[in-house]
Amino acid sequence: MKIKEGFELREICGEYIVVAHGDRNIDFSNVICLNESSALMWKTAVTKDFTHEDLCAVLMDTYEVEEDIAKNDVARIVEEWKNMGIIE
C-alpha cells in the first residue's frame, strides 16, 4: 500500500492535520486530523510502499505496545485511510 500523491501531513499548533494539494483541497468538509501515533504511522507510510507489519513495528518500537494491540491499531487506521481515499 502507499499514500496517494497530493496529501501532506502538517503540524499546526500541536495538532496533526492531513492536507491535500490542488483540486483535492477544495472540499473542506472532510478534514483529516491525526493523533500522535497515527501521525507517526503516516510519517512511515509516506516514505515508501508500506505493509501492516511496517506500521506495527513502528508502534511497537516507539510505544513498547504488545503486538496484538499494534495490529488492531494499524488495521483501524489503515481502514480509515482507505475509506477517506488517501491510500491505494
Backbone as a printed PyTorch tensor [residue, N CA C, xyz], in Angstrom:
tensor([[[  0.8430,  -1.1730,   0.0000],
         [  0.0000,   0.0000,   0.0000],
         [  0.8850,   1.2320,   0.0000]],

        [[  0.2950,   2.3290,  -0.4120],
         [  1.0280,   3.5850,  -0.3150],
         [  0.0530,   4.7440,  -0.2440]],

        [[  0.5510,   5.8350,   0.2800],
         [ -0.2400,   7.0540,   0.3740],
         [ -0.2710,   7.6900,  -1.0090]],

        [[ -1.4660,   8.0980,  -1.4380],
         [ -1.6000,   8.7320,  -2.7410],
         [ -0.8490,  10.0570,  -2.7660]],

        [[ -0.3760,  10.4110,  -3.9290],
         [  0.2950,  11.6980,  -4.0990],
         [ -0.7120,  12.8190,  -3.8840]],

        [[ -0.2180,  13.9410,  -3.4140],
         [ -1.0770,  15.0990,  -3.2380],
         [ -1.5660,  15.2950,  -1.8150]],

        [[ -1.1550,  14.4190,  -0.8950],
         [ -1.5320,  14.5620,   0.5080],
         [ -0.2770,  14.7970,   1.3310]],

        [[ -0.3990,  15.6610,   2.3270],
         [  0.7550,  16.0300,   3.1390],
         [  0.3180,  16.1790,   4.5990]],

        [[  1.1610,  15.7490,   5.5100],
         [  0.9090,  15.9060,   6.9360],
         [  1.5330,  17.2120,   7.4040]],

        [[  0.7390,  18.0020,   8.1330],
         [  1.2530,  19.2450,   8.7010],
         [  0.9300,  19.2840,  10.1850]],

        [[  1.8300,  19.8700,  10.9360],
         [  1.5790,  20.0750,  12.3590],
         [  1.2390,  21.5530,  12.5460]],

        [[  0.0390,  21.7980,  13.0550],
         [ -0.4360,  23.1620,  13.2530],
         [ -0.8720,  23.3070,  14.7070]],

        [[ -0.1740,  24.1390,  15.4350],
         [ -0.4810,  24.3720,  16.8560],
         [ -0.5650,  23.0730,  17.6400]],

        [[  0.3600,  22.1610,  17.3780],
         [  0.4040,  20.9000,  18.1150],
         [ -0.5650,  19.8480,  17.6250]],

        [[ -1.3410,  20.1370,  16.5810],
         [ -2.2870,  19.1770,  16.0060],
         [ -1.7500,  18.7060,  14.6590]],

        [[ -1.9480,  17.4330,  14.3610],
         [ -1.5220,  16.8710,  13.0830],
         [ -2.7180,  16.8290,  12.1440]],

        [[ -2.5530,  17.4370,  10.9690],
         [ -3.6340,  17.5300,  10.0020],
         [ -3.1090,  17.1210,   8.6330]],

        [[ -3.8860,  16.2850,   7.9450],
         [ -3.5460,  15.8960,   6.5780],
         [ -4.2340,  16.8820,   5.6450]],

        [[ -3.4420,  17.4860,   4.7810],
         [ -3.9860,  18.4330,   3.8070],
         [ -3.7260,  17.9000,   2.4090]],

        [[ -4.5980,  18.3110,   1.5050],
         [ -4.4640,  17.9120,   0.1100],
         [ -4.0030,  19.1130,  -0.7050]],

        [[ -3.3230,  18.8420,  -1.7890],
         [ -2.8520,  19.8930,  -2.6820],
         [ -3.7910,  20.0000,  -3.8760]],

        [[ -3.8360,  21.1620,  -4.4740],
         [ -4.5740,  21.3560,  -5.7120],
         [ -6.0740,  21.2070,  -5.5540]],

        [[ -6.7150,  20.5960,  -6.5670],
         [ -8.1690,  20.4610,  -6.6060],
         [ -8.7170,  19.6520,  -5.4480]],

        [[ -7.9310,  18.7430,  -4.9060],
         [ -8.4010,  17.9090,  -3.7980],
         [ -8.7110,  18.7380,  -2.5590]],

        [[ -8.1310,  19.9100,  -2.4460],
         [ -8.2750,  20.7230,  -1.2460],
         [ -9.5070,  21.6200,  -1.2830]],

        [[-10.3140,  21.5440,  -2.3190],
         [-11.4810,  22.4020,  -2.4460],
         [-12.5510,  22.0550,  -1.4090]],

        [[-12.7830,  20.7750,  -1.1280],
         [-13.8080,  20.3360,  -0.1900],
         [-13.2210,  20.2520,   1.2190]],

        [[-13.5770,  21.2050,   2.0750],
         [-13.0610,  21.2340,   3.4320],
         [-13.9320,  20.4660,   4.4140]],

        [[-14.9590,  19.7710,   3.9480],
         [-15.8640,  19.0590,   4.8460],
         [-15.2430,  17.7860,   5.4080]],

        [[-14.1290,  17.3500,   4.8550],
         [-13.5080,  16.1080,   5.2990],
         [-12.0700,  16.3640,   5.7560]],

        [[-11.9140,  17.1650,   6.8000],
         [-10.5990,  17.4510,   7.3530],
         [-10.1090,  16.2050,   8.0710]],

        [[ -8.8640,  15.8560,   7.8830],
         [ -8.3030,  14.6450,   8.4670],
         [ -7.3240,  15.0410,   9.5640]],

        [[ -7.6980,  14.7720,  10.8120],
         [ -6.8480,  15.0510,  11.9540],
         [ -6.2850,  13.7300,  12.4770]],

        [[ -5.0180,  13.7260,  12.8180],
         [ -4.3650,  12.5280,  13.3210],
         [ -3.8170,  12.7710,  14.7180]],

        [[ -3.8720,  11.7240,  15.5490],
         [ -3.2230,  11.8310,  16.8570],
         [ -1.7330,  11.5250,  16.6750]],

        [[ -0.9960,  11.5690,  17.7580],
         [  0.4620,  11.4090,  17.6800],
         [  0.8740,  10.0640,  17.0860]],

        [[  0.2320,   8.9760,  17.5030],
         [  0.6330,   7.6560,  16.9950],
         [  0.2440,   7.4640,  15.5350]],

        [[ -0.9210,   7.9660,  15.1250],
         [ -1.2930,   7.8250,  13.7140],
         [ -0.4440,   8.7450,  12.8400]],

        [[ -0.0160,   9.8900,  13.3760],
         [  0.9090,  10.7600,  12.6300],
         [  2.2550,  10.0690,  12.4430]],

        [[  2.6950,   9.3500,  13.4650],
         [  3.9330,   8.5860,  13.3460],
         [  3.8090,   7.5150,  12.2640]],

        [[  2.6790,   6.8330,  12.2380],
         [  2.4580,   5.8330,  11.1890],
         [  2.4390,   6.4930,   9.8210]],

        [[  1.8180,   7.6740,   9.7050],
         [  1.7810,   8.4030,   8.4370],
         [  3.1980,   8.7150,   7.9650]],

        [[  4.0330,   9.2050,   8.8890],
         [  5.4070,   9.5630,   8.5230],
         [  6.1730,   8.3550,   7.9940]],

        [[  5.8680,   7.1760,   8.5030],
         [  6.4830,   5.9480,   8.0000],
         [  5.8950,   5.5790,   6.6480]],

        [[  4.5820,   5.6700,   6.5270],
         [  3.8880,   5.2470,   5.3140],
         [  4.1840,   6.1470,   4.1230]],

        [[  4.4060,   7.4150,   4.3590],
         [  4.5810,   8.3510,   3.2550],
         [  5.9350,   8.1940,   2.5700]],

        [[  6.8890,   7.5400,   3.2230],
         [  8.2310,   7.4340,   2.6600],
         [  8.3950,   6.2800,   1.6750]],

        [[  7.4370,   5.3420,   1.6530],
         [  7.6010,   4.1500,   0.8150],
         [  6.2880,   3.3900,   0.7310]],

        [[  6.2490,   2.3750,  -0.1070],
         [  5.1510,   1.4190,  -0.0300],
         [  5.2610,   0.7720,   1.3360]],

        [[  4.1470,   0.5850,   2.0050],
         [  4.2040,   0.0690,   3.3650],
         [  3.2750,  -1.1300,   3.5330]],

        [[  3.5590,  -1.8880,   4.5610],
         [  2.7140,  -3.0190,   4.9380],
         [  2.2000,  -2.7900,   6.3520]],

        [[  1.2080,  -3.5740,   6.7270],
         [  0.7290,  -3.5240,   8.1060],
         [  1.8850,  -3.8120,   9.0700]],

        [[  2.7440,  -4.7330,   8.6870],
         [  3.8680,  -5.1140,   9.5500],
         [  4.8230,  -3.9480,   9.7780]],

        [[  5.0560,  -3.1340,   8.7380],
         [  5.9150,  -1.9540,   8.8850],
         [  5.3620,  -1.0210,   9.9540]],

        [[  4.0610,  -0.7630,   9.8810],
         [  3.4450,   0.1600,  10.8220],
         [  3.3800,  -0.4310,  12.2270]],

        [[  3.1320,  -1.7270,  12.3190],
         [  3.1420,  -2.3960,  13.6310],
         [  4.5150,  -2.2680,  14.2830]],

        [[  5.5520,  -2.4770,  13.5200],
         [  6.9090,  -2.3940,  14.0550],
         [  7.1970,  -1.0060,  14.6090]],

        [[  6.7450,   0.0310,  13.9100],
         [  6.9560,   1.4000,  14.3720],
         [  6.2440,   1.6220,  15.7080]],

        [[  5.0150,   1.1700,  15.8110],
         [  4.2710,   1.3460,  17.0660],
         [  4.9120,   0.5700,  18.2120]],

        [[  5.3040,  -0.6660,  17.9390],
         [  5.8950,  -1.4930,  18.9930],
         [  7.2440,  -0.9200,  19.4460]],

        [[  8.0410,  -0.4300,  18.5040],
         [  9.3510,   0.1310,  18.8480],
         [  9.2400,   1.4610,  19.5900]],

        [[  8.2920,   2.2830,  19.1730],
         [  8.1670,   3.6250,  19.7480],
         [  7.4290,   3.6180,  21.0750]],

        [[  6.3360,   2.8640,  21.1390],
         [  5.4770,   2.9180,  22.3230],
         [  5.5660,   1.6700,  23.2010]],

        [[  6.3510,   0.6990,  22.7760],
         [  6.5110,  -0.5520,  23.5160],
         [  5.1670,  -1.2040,  23.8410]],

        [[  4.2910,  -1.2500,  22.8340],
         [  2.9950,  -1.9070,  22.9920],
         [  3.0950,  -3.3490,  22.5110]],

        [[  2.1740,  -4.1620,  22.9730],
         [  2.1140,  -5.5610,  22.5520],
         [  1.7240,  -5.6390,  21.0800]],

        [[  2.1420,  -6.7200,  20.4390],
         [  1.8910,  -6.8900,  19.0130],
         [  0.4040,  -6.8920,  18.6710]],

        [[ -0.4270,  -7.5450,  19.4730],
         [ -1.8560,  -7.6010,  19.1600],
         [ -2.5050,  -6.2190,  19.2340]],

        [[ -2.0600,  -5.3810,  20.1630],
         [ -2.5800,  -4.0140,  20.2490],
         [ -2.1360,  -3.2150,  19.0260]],

        [[ -0.8760,  -3.3470,  18.6540],
         [ -0.3580,  -2.6430,  17.4700],
         [ -1.1040,  -3.0770,  16.2130]],

        [[ -1.3370,  -4.3710,  16.0660],
         [ -2.0560,  -4.8760,  14.8870],
         [ -3.4580,  -4.2890,  14.8090]],

        [[ -4.1510,  -4.2330,  15.9330],
         [ -5.5060,  -3.6640,  15.9480],
         [ -5.4870,  -2.1830,  15.5860]],

        [[ -4.5410,  -1.4440,  16.1620],
         [ -4.4400,  -0.0120,  15.8610],
         [ -4.1210,   0.2360,  14.3940]],

        [[ -3.1980,  -0.5400,  13.8560],
         [ -2.8220,  -0.3960,  12.4480],
         [ -4.0030,  -0.7410,  11.5400]],

        [[ -4.6840,  -1.8310,  11.8200],
         [ -5.8330,  -2.2340,  10.9940],
         [ -6.8880,  -1.1280,  10.9780]],

        [[ -7.1300,  -0.5320,  12.1360],
         [ -8.1440,   0.5200,  12.2350],
         [ -7.7460,   1.7520,  11.4310]],

        [[ -6.5090,   2.2230,  11.5850],
         [ -6.1070,   3.4510,  10.8890],
         [ -5.9910,   3.2230,   9.3850]],

        [[ -5.5060,   2.0640,   8.9730],
         [ -5.4020,   1.7840,   7.5350],
         [ -6.7980,   1.7310,   6.9180]],

        [[ -7.7510,   1.1460,   7.6050],
         [ -9.1310,   1.1030,   7.1040],
         [ -9.7040,   2.5190,   6.9910]],

        [[ -9.4350,   3.3660,   7.9760],
         [ -9.8930,   4.7620,   7.9150],
         [ -9.2700,   5.4760,   6.7200]],

        [[ -7.9680,   5.2830,   6.5280],
         [ -7.3030,   5.9280,   5.3960],
         [ -7.8720,   5.4350,   4.0750]],

        [[ -8.1750,   4.1550,   3.9740],
         [ -8.7980,   3.6240,   2.7440],
         [-10.1510,   4.2740,   2.5180]],

        [[-10.9700,   4.3540,   3.5720],
         [-12.2970,   4.9420,   3.4420],
         [-12.2380,   6.4090,   3.0570]],

        [[-11.1980,   7.0950,   3.4500],
         [-11.0240,   8.5110,   3.1100],
         [-10.4240,   8.6900,   1.7290]],

        [[ -9.9540,   7.5970,   1.1310],
         [ -9.3960,   7.6740,  -0.2230],
         [ -7.9920,   8.2340,  -0.2840]],

        [[ -7.2300,   8.0960,   0.8030],
         [ -5.8870,   8.6810,   0.7860],
         [ -4.7810,   7.6420,   0.6180]],

        [[ -5.1360,   6.3570,   0.5830],
         [ -4.1380,   5.3310,   0.2790],
         [ -4.6430,   4.4580,  -0.8510]],

        [[ -3.6900,   3.8200,  -1.5120],
         [ -4.0390,   2.9010,  -2.6050],
         [ -3.3500,   1.5830,  -2.4100]]])
